[in-house]
Amino acid sequence: MKRFILLFLLLVQYNSYSQDTFLAEKPPVFPNCENVAIDSLQQCFDRNVFEHIYKNFKEPQRVHDEKYKGEVVVLFEVDTTGQFRVIYIDAIYKELKEETKRVFSTLPKIKPATYNSRKTYKQYSLPIKIPIVNQAIKTQDLAKENDISKLEQQSKAEFDNVNADLKAFEDKAYNSQLNIQFTHSDYSRFDRSINLVGTNSHTASKPFMYDEVSKYYDFKAEKEKLKKETDTWAGRKLWNEHLVQLQGKDYWFTVDPIFDLQVGKDTDADFSSTYNNTRGILIQGGLGKKFNFYTSVFESQGRFAQYVNQYAESLKAFGPDPAIIPGRGIAKRFKTDSYDYPVAEAYLSYSPAKFINVQFGHGKNFIGDGYRSLLLSDVTSPHPFLKLNTKFWKIKYTSTWMWLKDVRPEVVADKAFLTKYIANHYLSWNVSKRLNVGLFESVLWTNSNDRGFDINYINPIIFYRAIEFETGQGAGNALLGASAKYKWNDNINIYGQFILDEFSLSDVKAGEKSWKNKFGYQLGVKYFNAFKVDNLLLQFEYNRIRPYTYSHNTIVLNYAHNNQSMAHLWGANFSEAILIGRYRYKRWFADAKLIYGIRGLDFNDGTDNFSYGGDIYRDYNDRPFDTGVEVGQGIKTKTFNGNLQAGYLINPASNLKVFADISFRDFNPEAETTATFKSNTVWFNFGIRTDLFNWYFDF
């Protein structure tokens, strides 16, 4: 067992070395080895250590009396000053450990190891034979006796060379093509830095990659500011480092556990408490300079506030499973009143050239500078995607292809969910050092006529509306959009979006509020370092979407996935005002959010079964009227959501946080039905969480 412990310690330290050397790396050098050829320096070092042990090691009397035969395994290092230091000793007798420490303490101070001509420390694991023999001579004699060829020696050392390739971990993620985990709270840390007047950054297409943001925000320096001084391995792993962090010559990777352990109380629920129990693992890394990978696997059980549970069950897919957890996926029943919902997200990221990046994976994307997006949001479940980012001059062009599911019973064929596809293009142009303009287009189609993923939509620069007419208007649902951002100064940004699903100029001129005018818009402002308080962000945002936007006269061609919208989580037929405040101080954080909105919901009471335009999964063929259509029609519902969360960042490397929050929700429809009724919720919650994604409970 002790040998396994020693092996584990070697792996954890991530700095094991073999007997081979590389041109960029030199082992420690004894004085009598200074004129030795570089490829023989390691052998010279080994020989000096073995000879010193042979000449100075005195077998303890107890070991001699008991005629012990075995070995002592010692883990030691030569530090950056050339001093030998024992880290760990594995021996059956206490006397052997003490003698080993004594012998190593008598080793002289030598020239330290170097890497790229810079001093570094180096660690070794060494077995000492008992009774003592001159292992340096035995090693040389054995090589001569067996007449091992140089090629055979290299072959036998191949496995050890893997360890020899290990280097001190350098946080290469911060300059990689990995995505920065997208949470609104964490992105606020560097939001001001990438939005300074004069930067040529593009901030709408999210998540960002580290190498995009690192030009404006020094991740390593900020992490160093948060570093806690600790001398123990456990302390470093808890406060500062990844659980496993390994780096070689052409590769690196990290491994971290994932936790989301929460417990809370909903004052409006008839059960005792809410909870969430998520465990998982996150692995990310890089191979060479151009290829990166990421995967996270979650296993979760939970019971949420009553309104969340009700909403999750209203999203129920075809089949026996009772709910879809919003933003996560299909859930099985756990016990009698909880849910079991596993989730996996992963992607590969490759940059064949400086100006282009390709990602293929299973996850979510977002387009916009606001809290909400009317173009593409991350409120739905993860899904397969292929994304192409191209950057040059003042342009960033993002093409995203996505594979989605419609899981409703009415569209299921042979008990299989309906597959549909979306192709999105977003062009971001920095018109000046203050003004950015974006253009957006999207088309959604299904596997009609067994055409599958239509080759017409692979071309990354084609106009989809033209192709939609070529393949037939019923073949797809096209959306057009635009965005803009103006940097008033370094601390104030004004932003907005416009989405157009359908537009009739003649009906607009008629002034009759036609149902055909399906569009929405967003206006917002961000105030960084508000009122001269560092790290205080204030944000105001207004969103308004007319009825029937994102829906289609064909039941399956709606802009949605897994019964959730691909844009705003409220669907359509609403207006909404949002006020957000975020503050950071060292590892402490606090976020506050207030949302007030007016929504129009359907009656569906057996008498009035019309579609009033809020449910994007309904076609609009059963609308109650063609003119006089206005936002909030149907059951006019006033909604207020408030949330206050505060917490402490335990580990910046894994983004592990401890937090407490309180949410207030008032849902007040003018008329009540079996599916729409008044509720007033106060939800207290606290826990510990690896913060990796946005989770929206403000519906």
Buried (B, 14 or more C-beta within 10 A) or exposed (E): EEEEEBEEBBEBBBBBBBBBBEEEBBBBBBEEBEEBEEEEBBBBBBBBBBBBBBEBBEBBEEBEEEEBEBBBBBBBBBBBEBBBBBBBBBBBBEBBBEBBEEBBEEBEEBBBBBBEEEEBBBBBBBEBBBEBEBBBEEBEEEEEEEEEEEEEEEEEEEEBBEBBBBBEBEBBBBBBBBBBBBBBBBBBBBBBBBBBEEBEBBBBBBBBBBBBBBEBBBBEEEBEEBEEEBEEEEEBBBBBBBBBBBBBEEBBBBBBEBBBBBEBBBEEBEEEEBBBBBBBBBBBBBBEEBBBBBBBBBBBBBBBBBBBBBBBEEBBBBEEBBBBBBBBBBBBEBEEEBBBBBBBBBBBBBBEEEEBBBBBBBBBBBBBBBBBBBBBBBBBBBBBBBBBBBBEEBBBBBBBBBBBBBBBEEBBEEEEBBBBBBBBBBBBBBEEEBEBBBBBBBBBBBBBEEBEBBEBBEEBEBEBBEBBEEBEEEBBBBBBBBBBBBBEEBBBBBBBBBBBBBEEEEBEEEEEBBBBBBBBBBBBBBBBBBEEEEBBBBBBBBBBBBBBBBBBEBBBBBBBBBBBBBBBBBBBBBBBBBBBBBBBEEBEBBBBBBBBBBBBBBBBBEEBEBBBBBBBBBBBEEBBEEEEBEBBBBBBBBBBBBBBBBBBBBBBBBBBBBBBBBBBBBBEBEBEBEEBEEBEBBBBBBBBBBBBBBBBBBB
